[in-house]
Amino acid sequence: MKKDEAEQGIRHLCGLWAKEKGYRQTSDEMPSFSEFAGWVRDRYPQYLDFRSRMGAMYDAEAWFDEEFRQTWRR
């Protein structure tokens, strides 16, 4: 999979995962990337299989953080 396709997929999956988990961005809850990554590995592993200078998991976590407005953690 190409990196840009993976990015679109991961960002979309963030929304699906949040809905499944009942996560609301208005709460003080901070979603867990490791939990999300496990969910993706179980259901859509192809989205974590792309070439990246920093590594696929690093990029996926960055996109996750952007989607959930957690970039301050980086």
Secondary structure as GFF3:
##gff-version 3
##sequence-region A 1 74
A	DSSP	alpha_helix	3	21	.	.	.	ID=ss1
A	DSSP	alpha_helix	33	43	.	.	.	ID=ss2
A	DSSP	three_ten_helix	45	48	.	.	.	ID=ss3
A	DSSP	alpha_helix	56	67	.	.	.	ID=ss4
A	DSSP	three_ten_helix	71	73	.	.	.	ID=ss5
###
